[in-house]
Amino acid sequence: MKVILFAGAEIRDYSFCEGYMDGVDTVICCDAGMRHARKLGIVPDYIVGDFDSASAEVLVIDQHLTLHGKVGDLVSTLPLSMEVTGITLKGFSYPLTDATLTLDGDYIAVSNVLAEETATIDIKSGYLYVICSRD
């Protein structure tokens, strides 16, 4: 398996990276490393970090997320914007359909459980922080 990891180091010549992208199975971005993937037109498979150095523009990669894990893994979703709308969770013990989460509201999507090995999260607007815990 070939994995590429983007971190926050400065890259002046992206043609250097392009040579390594052939045959990549998985792309992982750490914090500000997301800006490099974006400049290369790559959607990462995994994003890790505390996001202190990632811009909001880079955080919005897609409004659809597919999670792969084991039945029983814990997944929490928390709003990063004042309001996140159109949240649909499928493949979870506690699914949601077109729900809205707010920063000052009830956290109804914390400590959810994967009911299937593959689950999906869709949102219509806002920023959603997804935490996957594998104990």
C-alpha positions in Angstrom: 0.0 0.0 0.0 1.3 3.4 -1.0 0.4 6.3 1.4 1.1 10.0 1.0 1.1 12.3 4.0 0.9 16.0 3.6 2.0 18.2 6.5 2.3 22.0 6.9 5.9 22.4 5.5 6.4 25.0 2.8 6.3 23.6 -0.8 7.5 25.9 -3.5 7.4 23.6 -6.4 4.4 21.3 -6.5 5.7 19.4 -9.6 8.0 17.7 -7.1 4.9 16.2 -5.4 3.2 15.1 -8.6 5.8 12.5 -9.2 5.0 10.7 -6.0 1.2 10.6 -6.6 1.2 7.8 -9.1 -0.4 4.7 -7.7 -1.3 6.2 -4.3 -3.8 4.2 -2.3 -4.3 6.7 0.6 -3.8 10.4 1.1 -3.6 11.7 4.7 -3.4 15.5 5.5 -2.3 16.9 8.8 -3.7 20.4 9.6 -2.2 22.9 7.2 -1.1 20.0 4.9 -4.7 20.2 3.6 -3.7 23.3 1.6 -1.2 21.3 -0.4 -3.7 18.6 -1.3 -6.1 21.3 -2.4 -3.5 23.0 -4.6 -2.8 19.6 -6.2 -6.5 18.9 -6.7 -6.5 16.0 -4.3 -9.3 15.1 -1.9 -7.7 13.4 1.1 -8.9 10.1 2.5 -8.1 11.2 6.1 -7.6 14.5 7.8 -6.0 14.6 11.2 -5.0 17.2 13.7 -6.5 19.9 15.8 -7.0 22.2 12.8 -5.3 25.2 14.4 -3.4 26.0 11.3 -6.0 25.0 8.6 -8.0 27.8 7.1 -11.8 27.5 7.0 -11.7 27.5 3.2 -9.6 24.3 3.2 -11.7 22.6 5.8 -14.7 22.5 3.4 -13.6 19.6 1.2 -16.9 17.9 0.6 -20.4 17.9 2.1 -20.4 14.1 1.9 -18.2 11.8 4.0 -17.9 8.1 4.0 -16.6 6.4 7.1 -15.1 2.9 7.3 -14.7 1.2 10.6 -15.9 -1.6 12.8 -19.4 -2.0 14.1 -19.4 -0.4 17.6 -16.9 2.3 16.8 -17.9 5.7 18.3 -18.4 8.7 16.1 -19.3 12.2 17.3 -20.3 15.1 15.2 -20.1 18.7 16.5 -20.9 22.0 14.8 -18.0 24.2 14.1 -20.2 27.0 12.7 -23.2 28.6 14.5 -25.5 26.3 12.5 -25.0 23.1 10.5 -28.1 22.1 8.4 -29.2 19.1 6.4 -27.3 16.6 8.5 -28.1 13.1 7.5 -26.4 10.1 9.2 -26.7 6.7 7.7 -25.2 3.4 9.0 -25.3 4.6 12.6 -27.2 3.2 15.6 -28.8 6.7 15.9 -29.4 7.9 12.4 -30.4 11.5 11.5 -32.3 12.8 8.5 -32.1 16.5 7.5 -31.2 17.5 11.1 -29.8 20.9 12.3 -27.1 21.2 14.9 -26.2 24.6 16.5 -23.4 25.7 18.8 -25.8 26.7 21.5 -28.2 23.7 21.0 -28.4 20.1 22.2 -25.6 17.9 21.1 -27.7 15.1 19.8 -25.0 13.6 17.6 -22.3 12.9 20.2 -21.2 9.4 20.9 -23.1 7.8 18.1 -22.2 4.2 17.2 -21.4 2.6 13.8 -24.1 0.1 13.1 -22.5 -1.0 9.8 -18.9 -1.1 8.6 -19.6 1.7 6.2 -21.5 4.8 7.2 -22.2 8.2 5.6 -22.5 11.8 6.8 -24.1 14.4 4.5 -24.6 18.1 5.3 -26.2 20.9 3.3 -24.5 23.9 5.0 -22.1 24.8 7.8 -19.0 23.2 9.2 -19.1 19.9 11.0 -16.3 18.4 13.0 -16.3 14.6 12.9 -14.5 12.6 15.6 -13.9 8.9 15.1 -12.9 6.9 18.2 -11.7 3.4 18.0 -11.3 1.9 21.4 
